[in-house]
Amino acid sequence: MVEFRLYVITDERFHPGRDLLTVMEEALQGGADVIQLRNKTGTKREILRKAKALRALTKKYGALFIVNDHIDVALAAEADGVHLGQDDLPLAEARRIMGHNRIIGISTHSIEEAREAERGGADYIGVGPVFPTKTKADVVNPVSVSYVRQAAAEIRIPFVAIGGIKLHNVDEVLSAGATRICAVSEIVGSRDVKGTCEAFLRKMKQFAEGGAHAD
């Protein structure tokens, strides 16, 4: 089973003028244990170059490295796995190509999609977007914390809550049963990336220990 708590996705739009590797290293220093490279506009060569650099960086910190969408890049960069959306290559085909030693994550927006991903052999799923988000242009409507509650009650593979999650609303997500959190703009767009990651993890630790609110 894939073990992680804080999942960070790259998005260079939120840190103009700051180097991608510098920002991601600060996230890793803050406790992020999964880094996903998501690049919807770059050339395949550019994405591969960044993937190889992030693969080396995540190895240094003992973190998982996932590539969004591009199975060929994930394999070429020796990533730990790939993350696929509902309109990407079907899970069964991705597994045939990736093999059983690499991670495949699936974005889900309903309990039905979650059940299908679990039955199909996904290693983990994304549950979201929980709140409104501007991170993706083609984002679906928010699923709210009600879907988080459904996933927590029923899904047995790891799930990570994603979409519009900030430090000011993460308590609501954790209260609904999430134990893994993904944030994009709140972390990579922060002036203190390391400190923001640490703040998320403090809240998650307190909920895991049965506390009400952190900070």
N, C-alpha and C positions, 0 to 999 in steps of 0.2 A: 504493500500500500504506500502511496506517495505521502510523505510527511512534510508539511510546511505550515507556516502561519501567515507570513506577510509576503504578498505577491505584488511585485512592482512591474509595470509595463512602461516601456520607453515611449516618449512622445517629445520630440525635439522642439515642437512649436511652443512648449511651455517653459523652455529655458533658453531663449535666443541669446547667442553670444557665449553660452557655456558649453563646454565640450561634453559630448554624450558619455564618454567613459568616466570623466570626472564626476558627473552627476550620479551615474550608476554605482560608482565605487562608494560615494557617500551613502547611498541607500544600503549597500551591503554592509558598510561600517555601522549603520544604524540598526542592523538586524534583519534586513530583507533576506529571505532564504529562497526566493524564486525571482528570477529576472526574465521577462519576456521581451523579445525584440519584435515590435510591431511597427512595420513601415509599409504604408499603403501606396507610396508615391515614388520611391526610389527605384533605380534600375536593379536588376538581379545581381549584377556585379557589386554595386554599392551595398546592397543588403548583405551579400555574402561577406564582404570585407568587414562590415560592422559586426556580423555574427561571429566571425572568427575572433575578433578582438574581445567581444563580450564573453565568448566561450573561455578564453584565457583568463579573463578577469574573474568570472564566477568560479572557476577552478581554484583560483588563489584563495577565495573565501569559503570554499566548500558548499557553494550554493548551486541550485539547479538552474539550468539555462534552457529556455523554451523559445522556439521560433513560431511566430504567428503565420498561419497560412502556407508558407513555402516549405513543403516536405523536402524538396531537393536541396534547399539551403540548409535545412536542419541536418540532413545527412552529411552534406559536404563539410559543414562546420563542426561535426561531431557533437551536436547539441544533445541534451538529455531527452528532448522530445519536441512535439509540435502541438500547437493549439489551433483547432479548427472551428469555424462557424457553421451554422445550419446550412449554408449554401455552398460550402466547400466540398472537397472530395469526401464521399461517404466513409464512415468510420471503418467498415469492413475492408475497403480498398486501401485506406491509409494504413491499417494494421498489416495488411499483406506486404506493403512496401516497407514500412518501418520495422516490422518484426515485433517480437514480444519483449524485447529488452529495452525498448524506448517508450517514453511516456506519450500518451495521446490524451489531450484535454479537449472537451467539447463545450462550446457556449450553448446554454439553454435558457429559454425564456418562459417555460411553463413546466409543470410537473410531468406532463405527458412526454415532453422532450427529454426531461431528466431520466424518466423511466426507460425510454428508448436507448439513451446513451449508456445507462448502467447495464441493460440487457446486452447491448452490443459490445461490451468490454472496454469502455472508456476507463482510463485510470483516474480521472477526476472530471468534474464539470464546473463551469462557471454558472452562477445563478444571478441573473440580472437582466437589464440594469435595474438596480433597486430604486434609485432615485433618478431624476432627470440628469442627463449628462450631455456635454457638448464635445466630448472626446472623439466620438465617431460620427461621421456624416450620415451614415445609414442606420443609426441606432433605432431600435424598436421602442415602443412606449414603455415607461417604467413598470416593473412588475410588482413593486412595493415590498414591504417586509412580509406580507402574507405568503408570498412564494418562498421566502427564506424559511418561514415556519414549516411549510409543507415539506421542503427539502430536508430540513433538520429531523422531521418526524419519520420520513419514509426512506430517504436515499442512504445507502450504506457505503458507497464509495465517497471519497473526499469531495466536498464542494467548497468553492470559494465565492463569497459574495462580492459583487462588482457593480460599479455604475453609480457615479455621483456621491461616492462615500467620502466623507470629510471627517475631521476630528470632532466637529460639532454635532454630527449625526450618527457616528459609528456606534454609540451606545444603543441606539434603537435597533441596529442590525445585530449586534451581539445579544441583545435581550431576546431577539427572535430565534436564536439558536445557532447563529454562525460562529464558527471557531477559526475560520480562515478569511482573511480580508485582502481584497485587491484594491489599490488606489493608483490613480494615474496623476491627474493634475495636482491633487493635494500634496503629493510627494515630489514629483519631478519639477513642479513649478514653485516649490517652496524656496525661500531664501536660506532655510536651514534644513536641507534634505535629511541629514543624519538625525537631527533632533526630531523631525516630524515622524520618521520611522520609529524612533524610540518611544515617542508619545503614543502611537498606535499600539505598539507592543505592550506598553504599560496598561492601557485600557483592556487589551485582550487578556493579559495576565490576571487582572483584577476580576474580570468576569469568570475566568476559568477557576478562580479560587472562591467564587461565590459572592464577590463583592458587588456593590451597586454601581458606583461610578468612580472613575479615576480622575485625578487632578481636580 
